[in-house]
Amino acid sequence: MNHGISILFRAIPLAMAAFCFGFGAYIFAAGSDPSRLTAGPVVFFLGSICIALYCTAATIIRQIIGTYTPAAKYLFPAIGYTFAIITVICGVFIISSHMTGSFVTGHVVCGLGLITACVSTAATSSTRFSLIPKNSADSTFSINAAGFTHGENALLIFIVSAIAAGAWVWCILLYTLGTLPAHIVAGSVMFGIACVCTSLIALVASIARQVRGNYTMKERRSWMGLVLCMGGLAFVLGLILIFTLRGETINFVGFVLIGLALICWSISSKVILLAKIWHTDFPLANRIPIIPVLTALACLFLAAFLFEAALFEAKFFVPARVLTGFGAICFTLYSIVSILESGASKK
């Protein structure tokens, strides 16, 4: 990877963050109807995830091109966690504001903060990414003393697992503590967010364990299976909600779940890449970045249909805008998996 390409791959997450912040703010400021008050903040705070992904990209790229500094080791994860905390705080503020649609909007924004925290943990686990190619080439499968200690390894996985568990508990509480449409919508979206957070467990575990050198050949399928399963769960629930709630105003949430499933499958590209190149040559490694490109296009094409549908049914206004933001997330994930392929695969 040369300097120019490294700048491009770091610019993509920042460009997508700028798009989410700008588009979300525009949606929110362009009117006062409930759909805009929901779609605007959600799209806006998708930018926080893009910022956390930028921190991951910068952490890995600087190690590849030899410009990684001790300060950067702490700076980039700290930026990601800061945006995660700010996002959760804003979500809580929205819930307590009691404005129109604040219940759904606030809970979803809090969920986006949880995803941002998980991505920031992925950035933290990537602070010693340069050890992965060395460990992968070690035929003895020995633990690298320069990698994470057993405690550090366990802590990274515990952090993202605890966040994912919190998202699942949050989802269950939303479903069980109320029967209003707002509870169903917020609970369903939180279900998809929990699937994304669970998928990020596989990514963090794969990176951290490969950095330490204790990633085994047997666990490759388990991590890949976890991510693909989470995407499948979100996708199936999305279809169920679309068809079972057909004719009702809240069936739009099914399209949001399908978008979250596409994000899970975008994350799977990184987990699959790390698994496929571990202690082996994988000639098709440079084809894996196609996965997030396809999911990004799927989000944007689906959003285009929903933009048209929204002209006739207002309930499609929110998912059309949100899926556009999801497309930005998937395209940002394309830059991350391309960086991983460049830095970890054998040429």
Order of alpha helices (4+ residues) and beta strands (2+ residues): alpha-alpha-alpha-alpha-alpha-alpha-alpha-alpha-alpha-alpha-alpha
